[in-house]
Amino acid sequence: MAGVSTPELAAAVCNAGALGSIGVGATDVAGARAMIEYLRGQTTRAFNVNLFVHTPPQPDTSRERAWLEALRPVFAEFDATPPEHLQVIYRSFADDPDMLAMLLATRPPVVSFHFGLPSADILAALRAAGCLLMATATNLAEARMIERAGIDIIIAQGIEAGGHRGMFDPDRPDDELSTFVLTRLLVRQCQRPIVAAGGIMDGAGLAAALKLGAVAGQMGTAFIACPESAADEAYRAALMGPAAAHTRLTTLISGRPARALANRFSAMETRLGHLQPPAYPIAYDAGKALNAAAKRFGEYGFGAQWAGQGAPLARTMPAASLVETIRQELDACSKQ
């Protein structure tokens, strides 16, 4: 998950024998290059660079103004006012030639896409650079688009997953398929290898996904509590507390559906549910400003504390130890 994954975490996972990932959807080209170069200095193994490929947002002044006015009383609790204007704080890879140029220069072994697919020309350039390509699907239609694009591996993201739903079009109805249903559906209907993602926290969960035909499992929430992640102390405490049993899908924080720990931000559905948030990632600009204002008063309930439904199964240990523990659990399952 972007914002939580770090090069240190990815390197530890890689060196333990799994595929570590860094999310660069929430940084710029310079930040992404620095992460890749640092990671390369810490491991000789393959790693994944994940990119957001959302449709570039169309600003809507009236919608954004209404959103800021609705948030004004909450800002006032912390002696703050909302921003005057909201900005597009994260650029889509679909509209970022500088990010592409950097990837072609650094040639990461694996590149994955979330929210959609880049153009055929971009995909061809990355293939020519030797990158293995993966993309997230939340339903069969998206998986078939991934397959037609010639991408190597499909990531089946179930509704249980933490962080942002990988839906190509967030305005279309979401089938809300679970990880295991979606994985089995894609294994039967698609010709590409399937990686299961969402709710997998240990070796037993991974074993179940493999039995359904997945070639691997993707885990995010399982690694949040690792010391190498970027989660702050409040995030870690919330993950280990009662909120872990009550994750929520919300559009309030960023403007796109994303699963997070229950906190004050997600609880504002009753106050803000009548409004449509600004488009992603414009809404994030307001959310980050509110979180910063609240943190100055010691309130940490407005952060983007992404987590999947498996959060109560999270364990606190170094990433390498967690990879080895999961491997041992998987081995034990295979002997049963």
C-alpha positions in Angstrom: 0.0 0.0 0.0 1.4 3.4 -1.0 2.4 5.4 2.0 3.1 2.3 4.1 5.5 0.3 2.0 9.1 1.4 2.2 12.3 0.3 0.4 13.5 -1.1 3.7 10.4 -3.3 4.0 10.5 -4.4 0.4 14.2 -5.3 0.7 13.6 -7.3 3.8 10.8 -9.2 2.1 13.0 -9.8 -1.0 16.0 -11.0 0.9 13.7 -13.4 2.8 12.8 -15.0 -0.5 9.4 -13.3 -1.4 8.7 -10.5 -3.8 8.9 -7.2 -2.0 7.0 -4.2 -3.4 7.1 -0.4 -3.2 4.1 1.7 -4.0 5.1 4.9 -5.9 1.6 6.2 -6.6 1.9 8.7 -3.8 5.2 10.2 -4.8 6.8 12.0 -7.7 9.5 10.9 -10.1 12.4 11.9 -7.9 10.9 10.2 -4.9 10.2 7.0 -7.0 13.7 7.0 -8.4 15.2 7.4 -4.9 13.1 4.4 -3.6 14.2 2.2 -6.5 17.8 3.1 -6.2 17.8 2.5 -2.4 16.0 -0.8 -2.8 18.5 -1.9 -5.5 21.3 -1.2 -3.0 19.7 -3.4 -0.4 18.9 -6.5 -2.4 20.0 -8.4 -5.5 16.6 -10.1 -5.8 13.6 -9.1 -8.0 11.2 -6.5 -6.6 7.9 -4.9 -7.7 7.1 -1.2 -8.4 3.4 -0.5 -8.1 1.8 2.5 -10.0 -1.6 4.1 -9.9 -3.2 4.3 -13.4 -6.4 6.2 -12.6 -8.2 8.4 -15.0 -6.9 12.0 -14.5 -9.6 13.9 -12.6 -11.7 16.7 -13.9 -11.8 19.5 -11.3 -15.3 20.4 -10.2 -15.2 23.7 -8.4 -18.8 23.6 -7.0 -18.4 20.0 -5.8 -15.0 20.8 -4.1 -16.4 23.9 -2.5 -19.4 22.0 -1.0 -17.0 19.4 0.3 -14.7 21.9 2.0 -17.7 23.7 3.6 -19.0 20.4 4.9 -15.6 19.8 6.5 -15.3 23.3 7.9 -16.8 22.5 11.4 -14.4 19.5 11.8 -11.4 21.7 10.9 -12.7 24.2 13.5 -12.5 21.6 16.2 -8.7 21.9 15.7 -8.5 25.7 15.3 -8.0 25.3 11.6 -9.8 26.2 8.4 -10.0 24.1 5.2 -7.8 24.9 2.2 -9.0 27.6 -0.1 -8.6 25.3 -3.1 -8.0 21.6 -3.6 -5.1 20.4 -5.8 -4.4 17.2 -7.8 -1.7 16.0 -5.5 -0.9 12.6 -7.2 -0.4 12.3 -10.9 -1.7 9.3 -12.8 0.9 7.1 -14.5 -1.4 7.3 -17.5 -0.4 10.9 -17.8 3.2 11.0 -16.5 5.8 10.6 -19.3 8.6 11.5 -16.8 7.7 8.5 -14.6 7.8 6.3 -17.6 11.2 7.6 -18.7 12.5 6.9 -15.2 11.2 3.4 -15.2 12.7 2.7 -18.6 16.0 4.0 -17.3 16.0 2.0 -14.0 14.3 -1.1 -15.4 12.7 -2.5 -12.3 12.2 -6.3 -12.6 8.4 -6.2 -12.0 6.0 -3.4 -12.6 2.3 -3.5 -11.5 -0.7 -1.4 -12.1 -3.7 -0.4 -10.0 -6.9 1.4 -11.0 -6.5 0.6 -14.7 -4.0 0.1 -17.5 -1.6 2.4 -19.3 -1.6 2.6 -23.1 -0.4 -0.1 -25.4 2.7 2.0 -26.2 3.6 2.3 -22.6 3.2 -1.4 -22.0 5.3 -2.2 -25.1 8.1 0.1 -23.8 8.1 -1.5 -20.4 8.2 -5.0 -21.9 11.1 -4.0 -24.1 12.9 -2.8 -21.0 12.6 -6.3 -19.5 9.8 -5.6 -17.0 7.4 -8.4 -15.9 4.0 -6.8 -15.9 1.1 -7.3 -13.4 -2.3 -5.6 -13.0 -5.1 -5.6 -10.5 -8.6 -6.8 -11.4 -11.7 -6.7 -9.1 -14.0 -8.6 -11.5 -13.9 -10.8 -14.6 -14.4 -7.9 -17.1 -11.3 -6.1 -15.8 -9.3 -9.4 -15.8 -10.2 -9.9 -19.5 -9.0 -6.4 -20.3 -5.7 -7.1 -18.6 -5.4 -10.4 -20.5 -6.1 -8.7 -23.8 -3.4 -6.1 -23.1 -0.9 -8.9 -22.9 0.0 -8.3 -19.2 1.8 -11.3 -17.7 0.0 -11.8 -14.3 -3.5 -10.8 -13.0 -3.9 -9.8 -9.4 -7.3 -10.9 -8.1 -8.2 -8.2 -5.5 -11.1 -9.3 -3.3 -13.4 -7.0 -1.4 -11.5 -7.9 1.8 -8.4 -6.1 0.7 -7.0 -3.1 2.6 -6.4 0.2 0.8 -7.9 1.3 -2.4 -10.1 -0.9 -4.5 -8.5 -1.4 -7.9 -11.7 -0.8 -9.8 -11.0 0.6 -13.3 -14.1 2.8 -13.1 -15.2 3.7 -9.5 -18.5 5.1 -10.8 -19.7 1.7 -12.0 -21.4 -0.8 -9.7 -18.9 -2.9 -7.7 -19.6 -6.7 -7.7 -17.8 -6.8 -4.3 -16.4 -10.3 -5.0 -14.5 -12.0 -2.2 -10.9 -12.9 -2.8 -11.5 -16.7 -3.0 -14.6 -16.4 -5.3 -12.7 -14.0 -7.6 -9.6 -16.0 -7.6 -11.4 -19.2 -8.5 -13.4 -17.4 -11.2 -10.3 -16.0 -12.8 -8.4 -19.2 -12.6 -11.2 -20.9 -14.6 -11.9 -18.1 -17.0 -8.5 -16.6 -17.8 -5.3 -17.9 -19.3 -2.9 -15.8 -17.3 -1.5 -16.8 -13.8 -3.5 -15.4 -11.0 -2.2 -13.9 -7.7 -4.8 -13.8 -4.9 -5.0 -10.5 -2.9 -7.2 -9.6 0.0 -7.5 -11.0 3.5 -4.5 -13.3 3.3 -2.6 -12.9 6.6 -0.8 -16.2 7.2 0.3 -19.5 5.7 -3.1 -21.1 6.1 -4.7 -18.3 4.1 -2.0 -18.6 1.4 -2.5 -22.4 1.2 -6.2 -21.9 0.6 -5.5 -19.5 -2.2 -3.0 -21.8 -3.8 -5.5 -24.7 -3.6 -8.0 -22.6 -5.6 -5.4 -22.3 -8.4 -3.6 -19.0 -7.5 0.2 -19.1 -8.2 0.9 -16.8 -5.3 -0.7 -14.5 -2.7 -0.3 -10.8 -2.3 -0.2 -9.4 1.3 -0.3 -5.8 2.5 -2.1 -5.6 5.8 0.0 -8.5 7.2 3.1 -6.3 6.9 1.9 -3.0 8.3 3.0 -3.9 11.9 6.5 -4.8 10.8 9.1 -2.3 12.1 10.2 -1.6 8.5 6.9 -0.2 7.4 6.1 3.6 7.4 3.0 3.2 9.7 3.2 5.7 12.6 2.6 4.7 16.2 -1.0 5.7 16.1 -1.6 3.6 13.0 0.1 0.6 14.7 -1.9 1.0 17.9 -5.2 1.2 16.0 -4.2 -1.9 14.0 -3.7 -3.8 17.2 -6.8 -2.4 18.9 -10.6 -2.9 18.5 -10.7 -0.9 15.2 -9.0 -3.8 13.5 -12.3 -5.9 13.7 -14.3 -3.1 12.1 -12.7 -2.1 8.8 -14.7 0.1 6.5 -14.9 0.8 2.8 -15.0 4.6 2.4 -14.6 7.2 -0.3 -14.4 10.1 2.2 -10.6 10.1 2.6 -9.4 10.0 -1.0 -12.4 10.2 -3.3 -12.2 6.5 -4.3 -13.4 3.4 -2.4 -10.7 2.2 0.0 -10.8 -0.1 3.1 -9.5 1.4 6.3 -9.6 0.9 10.0 -12.7 2.3 11.6 -11.8 5.8 12.9 -13.2 9.3 13.1 -12.9 9.9 9.4 -14.7 6.8 8.4 -17.4 7.6 11.0 -18.3 10.8 9.2 -20.4 8.9 6.6 -23.5 10.0 8.5 -22.5 13.6 8.3 -21.1 13.6 4.7 -23.0 10.8 3.1 -25.3 13.1 1.2 -22.3 14.6 -0.6 -20.2 13.2 -3.3 -16.5 13.7 -2.5 -14.3 15.4 -5.0 -12.7 13.1 -7.6 -9.6 11.1 -6.6 -7.0 12.3 -5.7 -8.4 15.8 -5.2 -10.4 14.7 -2.2 -7.1 13.5 -0.7 -5.9 17.1 -0.5 -8.6 17.9 2.0 -8.2 14.7 3.9 -4.5 15.2 4.4 -5.0 18.8 5.5 -7.6 17.7 8.1 -5.3 14.9 9.4 -2.4 17.4 9.8 -4.7 19.8 11.7 -6.0 17.0 14.0 -2.5 15.6 14.7 -1.4 18.9 16.1 -4.0 18.4 18.8 -3.0 14.8 19.4 -6.0 13.4 17.5 -4.9 10.6 15.1 -8.4 9.5 13.9 -8.3 11.3 10.6 -5.4 9.4 9.0 -5.5 7.1 6.1 -5.1 3.9 8.2 -5.6 1.4 5.4 -6.2 -2.2 6.4 -8.0 -5.3 5.2 -10.6 -7.4 6.9 -7.8 -9.7 8.1 -6.4 -7.0 10.3 -7.2 -8.8 13.6 -4.7 -11.5 12.4 -1.8 -9.0 12.1 1.4 -9.8 13.9 4.2 -7.6 15.0 7.6 -8.9 13.9 10.4 -8.0 11.5 9.4 -8.6 7.9 12.0 -11.3 7.3 10.7 -13.2 10.3 7.1 -12.8 9.1 8.0 -14.2 5.7 9.7 -17.2 7.3 6.8 -17.7 9.6 4.3 -17.7 6.7 6.6 -20.1 4.9 6.6 -22.5 7.8 2.8 -22.3 8.2 2.4 -23.0 4.5 4.6 -26.0 4.8 2.6 -27.3 7.7 -0.6 -26.9 5.7 0.9 -28.9 2.8 1.7 -31.8 5.1 -1.9 -32.1 6.5 
